[in-house]
């Protein structure tokens, strides 16, 4: 299992997170509207899923990570590795 995942890109190259060496394996993404949070989140989720580097729970109040909203280049990898649990509140 590879616990090194790509979480972004910097002018000097890829930004990698080593889940084995991380003091806290939790990730929070924040930024203004349009800053790329959803894109970054999808990329991180895809890399964790493909590399088997951990578990992922997404609270998606606005359906930004629903099948139709996941970028095509990430969709198959995420769907193949995911177990979907849905909670419908009436």
C-alpha positions as a printed Julia matrix, in Angstrom:
90×3 Matrix{Float64}:
   0.0    0.0     0.0
   1.32   3.42   -0.98
   0.41   6.09    1.54
   1.94   8.97   -0.44
  -0.81  10.93   -2.18
  -0.77  14.0    -4.38
  -2.81  16.8    -2.85
  -1.88  19.67   -5.14
   0.56  21.36   -7.48
   3.1   24.07   -6.63
   5.49  26.03   -8.83
   8.26  23.66   -7.65
   6.27  20.52   -8.51
   3.66  18.26   -6.95
   2.58  18.68   -3.32
   2.54  15.25   -1.69
   1.14  14.08    1.65
   2.67  11.02    3.32
  -0.23   9.53    5.28
   2.2    7.34    7.28
   4.19  10.32    8.52
   1.26  12.7     8.98
   0.55  13.58   12.6
  -3.1   14.0    11.65
  -4.56  12.15    8.64
  -7.51  14.54    8.34
  -7.71  17.05    5.51
  -9.77  20.23    5.41
 -10.08  22.34    2.28
 -11.06  25.97    2.58
 -11.14  28.93    0.24
 -13.38  31.45   -1.4
 -16.01  30.52   -3.94
 -14.39  29.51   -7.22
 -10.96  28.88   -5.69
 -10.92  25.2    -6.72
 -11.95  23.43   -3.51
 -14.13  20.91   -5.32
 -11.44  20.2    -7.9
  -8.83  19.7    -5.17
 -11.23  17.55   -3.15
 -11.98  15.3    -6.11
  -8.28  14.93   -6.89
  -7.44  14.05   -3.28
 -10.35  11.59   -3.04
  -9.26   9.93   -6.29
  -5.65   9.61   -5.14
  -6.61   8.18   -1.74
  -9.03   5.71   -3.35
  -6.59   4.54   -6.05
  -3.63   4.24   -3.67
  -5.64   2.68   -0.83
  -4.11   5.28    1.47
  -7.08   5.64    3.81
 -10.79   5.95    4.26
 -12.89   8.78    2.94
 -16.13  10.21    4.24
 -17.62  13.13    2.35
 -20.45  15.26    3.73
 -21.85  16.68    0.52
 -24.72  19.02    1.3
 -24.66  20.61   -2.17
 -24.12  17.39   -4.22
 -20.78  18.62   -5.58
 -19.42  15.07   -5.38
 -22.4   13.29   -6.95
 -21.66  11.14  -10.0
 -22.8   13.77  -12.48
 -20.57  16.45  -10.86
 -17.32  14.49  -10.53
 -14.84  15.34  -13.25
 -14.76  12.63  -15.94
 -11.04  11.93  -15.48
 -11.65  11.03  -11.8
 -15.16   9.5   -12.04
 -14.29   5.88  -12.91
 -11.49   5.58  -10.35
 -13.64   7.03   -7.57
 -16.71   4.99   -8.47
 -14.73   1.75   -8.78
 -13.24   2.12   -5.3
 -16.21   3.56   -3.44
 -18.97   2.08   -1.35
 -21.94   4.38   -1.47
 -23.88   5.04    1.72
 -26.74   7.49    1.3
 -28.81   9.07    4.02
 -32.05  10.72    2.97
 -33.58  13.1     5.48
 -37.25  13.92    5.04
